[in-house]
Amino acid sequence: AYFSAPWKAAVGAEFYYFGLRDDPESTSGARRRFSTVGGRFFRAPRPREFGFEVESAWQFGKLAELDHFAHMQHLQLSYAFDMPWQPILSGLYDYASGDKDPDDSDSGNFDTLFGDRRFEFGPTGIYNWMYRSNVSSPALYLGLSPMKRLEVLPSIRWLWLAQARAAWAGQGLRDPSGRSGTYVGSSLEWRLRYNVASYFRPEICYVHFFKGPFPVHVPGSPTAEDSDYFYVELELRI
């Protein structure tokens, strides 16, 4: 269920409910029975004005036989400069709860449920370094238009685990003792998009991941150092 409406002074408001029930007879999966409620207020930045986005989501139910309660918070503040290249600078912060004690009878990892994970967390595909679960993460984004059809989008994001004993979501790495700390590292990303036509837009992207202490010291850590990721994307709209 989803509701969207203008609120006041170009501010949009959205409210939603997601119900997720896994097949109880299935032998695979975690057998989730979740309800997620949330809301979002936002305003797009205009030249010489600030824009913002505030979102909060709360999740409760059952994960197999565990009691489940988790939440997600998102804050973003943007400013559009009135100058050549039309720069828009954004500061963001994302928090998604983690399981404080993975050995008790409660579940606290926020579940992103389904859908595209691209958002502001980085490219999809094999690079998925960050999921909306057990994270505390600030970021800076810059949008530039040096040419009419060209967009340059550099960004940097830092990642801490919300709970040291919970897993780095999506990577299968966890330190049950919590001694590996919570700082995972940072990701520096450069994206270039060129709007050839209204129906065709190529994009190239390069990302460098700077490892922090957690992926270095966590049990079962891969031996590789920092990571590099590159992709080319062609978008065709029909």
C-alpha positions as MATLAB code, in Angstrom:
seq = 'AYFSAPWKAAVGAEFYYFGLRDDPESTSGARRRFSTVGGRFFRAPRPREFGFEVESAWQFGKLAELDHFAHMQHLQLSYAFDMPWQPILSGLYDYASGDKDPDDSDSGNFDTLFGDRRFEFGPTGIYNWMYRSNVSSPALYLGLSPMKRLEVLPSIRWLWLAQARAAWAGQGLRDPSGRSGTYVGSSLEWRLRYNVASYFRPEICYVHFFKGPFPVHVPGSPTAEDSDYFYVELELRI';
ca = [
       0.000    0.000    0.000;
       1.393    3.366   -1.042;
       0.205    6.944   -0.714;
       1.829   10.020   -2.258;
       0.721   13.657   -2.227;
       2.143   17.197   -2.224;
       2.331   18.616    1.274;
       3.295   22.318    1.233;
       5.776   24.674   -0.503;
       6.858   22.097   -3.116;
       7.428   19.457   -0.419;
       6.307   15.950   -1.317;
       5.067   13.385    1.192;
       4.877    9.610    0.820;
       3.692    6.846    3.145;
       3.809    3.096    2.595;
       3.194   -0.369    3.977;
       4.897   -3.554    2.734;
       3.795   -6.985    3.869;
       6.109   -9.925    3.136;
       5.203  -13.546    3.875;
       7.538  -16.330    2.773;
       6.045  -19.746    2.030;
       5.951  -21.527    5.428;
       6.367  -24.903    3.717;
       9.519  -23.885    1.864;
      12.724  -25.698    2.861;
      14.885  -22.806    1.643;
      14.975  -19.199    2.766;
      14.481  -17.652    6.180;
      10.642  -17.836    6.381;
      10.088  -14.138    6.898;
       6.748  -12.750    8.088;
       7.447   -9.021    8.046;
       5.430   -5.829    8.098;
       7.254   -2.623    7.118;
       5.741    0.835    7.547;
       7.423    4.095    6.655;
       7.231    7.600    5.311;
       9.268   10.120    3.352;
       9.310   13.922    2.996;
      11.353   15.509    0.208;
      11.963   18.610   -1.869;
      14.143   18.805   -4.977;
      16.856   21.508   -4.856;
      16.452   24.565   -7.062;
      19.165   27.105   -8.012;
      20.319   28.954   -4.872;
      18.019   26.827   -2.723;
      18.316   23.773   -0.522;
      16.564   20.496   -1.091;
      16.158   17.661    1.347;
      14.923   14.113    1.857;
      13.972   12.458    5.144;
      12.789    8.853    5.293;
      12.048    6.516    8.186;
      10.941    2.868    8.015;
      10.069    0.456   10.819;
       9.905   -3.311   10.434;
       8.431   -5.946   12.722;
       7.199   -9.534   12.654;
       8.855  -12.963   12.730;
      12.015  -14.407   11.187;
      11.414  -18.157   11.448;
      10.821  -18.445   15.230;
      12.683  -15.242   16.135;
      10.923  -12.014   17.065;
      11.913   -9.412   14.488;
      12.182   -5.645   15.018;
      14.363   -3.370   12.878;
      14.400    0.130   11.412;
      15.992    2.262    8.707;
      16.657    6.028    8.635;
      17.747    8.183    5.699;
      18.728   11.885    5.740;
      19.821   13.991    2.781;
      20.501   17.711    2.366;
      21.310   19.183   -1.058;
      22.152   22.609   -2.427;
      21.965   23.716   -6.071;
      24.512   26.389   -7.025;
      23.564   29.005   -9.626;
      26.762   28.896  -11.669;
      28.254   27.197  -14.755;
      28.124   23.381  -14.753;
      25.016   23.590  -12.482;
      26.651   21.871   -9.484;
      24.449   20.172   -6.900;
      26.173   19.127   -3.660;
      24.498   16.570   -1.399;
      25.327   15.227    2.038;
      23.661   11.973    3.077;
      23.456    9.701    6.074;
      21.954    6.211    6.152;
      21.352    3.980    9.133;
      19.878    0.477    9.019;
      19.770   -1.502   12.233;
      21.813   -4.623   12.905;
      21.322   -7.549   15.266;
      22.931   -6.545   18.570;
      23.172  -10.147   19.817;
      22.995  -12.750   17.009;
      22.790  -15.549   19.598;
      19.582  -14.450   21.357;
      15.952  -15.076   20.398;
      15.480  -11.725   18.628;
      16.264  -10.559   15.099;
      17.402   -6.969   14.509;
      18.839   -6.834   10.980;
      16.805   -4.546    8.724;
      15.650   -6.409    5.606;
      15.522   -4.442    2.360;
      12.829   -6.908    1.205;
      13.146   -6.744   -2.588;
      13.932   -4.447   -5.477;
      16.910   -2.660   -6.945;
      19.744   -1.968   -4.504;
      21.469    0.635   -6.682;
      20.011    3.748   -5.126;
      22.841    5.759   -3.569;
      24.762    2.720   -2.297;
      26.782    2.049   -5.452;
      26.493   -0.040   -8.616;
      24.516   -3.241   -8.838;
      26.033   -6.437  -10.226;
      28.919   -8.211   -8.535;
      30.095   -5.079   -6.701;
      27.243   -4.968   -4.132;
      29.463   -3.846   -1.254;
      26.659   -2.292    0.785;
      23.136   -3.424    1.582;
      20.526   -1.581    3.596;
      21.153   -3.721    6.687;
      23.492   -3.297    9.689;
      24.998   -0.077    8.337;
      25.863    3.403    9.561;
      27.019    5.350    6.549;
      27.592    9.036    5.641;
      28.250   10.120    2.050;
      28.948   13.121   -0.176;
      27.624   13.449   -3.734;
      28.326   16.055   -6.408;
      26.366   16.449   -9.631;
      27.876   18.426  -12.536;
      26.728   19.241  -16.081;
      29.790   20.550  -17.949;
      27.937   20.120  -21.257;
      24.254   20.200  -22.158;
      23.916   16.410  -22.394;
      26.784   15.312  -20.155;
      26.483   14.502  -16.454;
      29.494   13.902  -14.170;
      28.648   12.316  -10.815;
      31.531   11.846   -8.347;
      30.738   10.569   -4.848;
      32.361    9.118   -1.757;
      30.735    6.983    0.934;
      32.036    5.659    4.241;
      30.695    2.514    5.881;
      30.552    1.386    9.504;
      28.616   -1.609   10.809;
      25.758   -0.581   13.070;
      26.530   -3.598   15.291;
      30.017   -5.137   15.534;
      28.788   -8.696   16.126;
      26.307   -8.741   13.255;
      27.298   -9.664    9.695;
      28.480   -7.357    6.942;
      25.275   -7.827    4.944;
      25.619   -9.573    1.612;
      29.265  -10.556    2.145;
      28.930  -13.490    4.573;
      31.594  -12.041    6.884;
      30.948  -11.804   10.622;
      33.068  -11.622   13.764;
      31.022  -13.215   16.595;
      33.353  -11.603   19.139;
      33.068   -8.083   17.702;
      36.839   -7.577   17.999;
      37.277   -6.735   14.305;
      35.586   -3.415   14.907;
      32.917   -1.731   12.831;
      34.726    0.356   10.180;
      34.403   -1.436    6.819;
      35.970    1.183    4.536;
      35.083    3.794    1.931;
      34.017    3.757   -1.695;
      35.024    6.445   -4.207;
      32.905    6.474   -7.359;
      32.982    8.367  -10.671;
      30.063    8.161  -13.099;
      29.697    9.797  -16.518;
      26.373    9.804  -18.375;
      25.758   11.217  -21.844;
      22.219   11.741  -23.109;
      22.663   11.012  -26.811;
      18.907   11.226  -27.324;
      15.751   10.974  -25.248;
      15.724    7.218  -25.854;
      19.452    6.387  -25.588;
      21.900    7.091  -22.752;
      25.313    5.417  -22.279;
      27.046    5.474  -18.889;
      30.491    4.512  -17.635;
      31.508    4.130  -14.004;
      34.673    3.456  -11.999;
      34.688    2.617   -8.275;
      37.601    2.125   -5.877;
      36.970    0.492   -2.487;
      39.420    1.384    0.294;
      39.438   -1.410    2.865;
      39.046   -0.581    6.538;
      40.021   -2.679    9.574;
      36.902   -4.891    9.601;
      37.407   -6.704    6.244;
      41.123   -7.037    7.030;
      40.741   -8.667   10.466;
      37.389  -10.475   10.299;
      37.624  -14.314   10.355;
      37.634  -15.694    6.811;
      38.772  -12.412    5.338;
      39.786  -12.526    1.659;
      43.463  -11.844    1.031;
      42.922   -9.202   -1.642;
      43.688   -5.565   -0.885;
      41.550   -2.679   -2.111;
      39.055   -3.420   -4.887;
      38.407   -1.767   -8.260;
      35.183   -2.016  -10.248;
      34.407   -0.717  -13.717;
      31.338   -1.021  -15.928;
      29.783    0.315  -19.127;
      26.006    0.596  -19.368;
      23.798    1.365  -22.380;
      20.224    2.427  -21.593;
      17.625    2.211  -24.367;
      14.146    3.572  -23.709;
      11.304    2.427  -25.963;
];
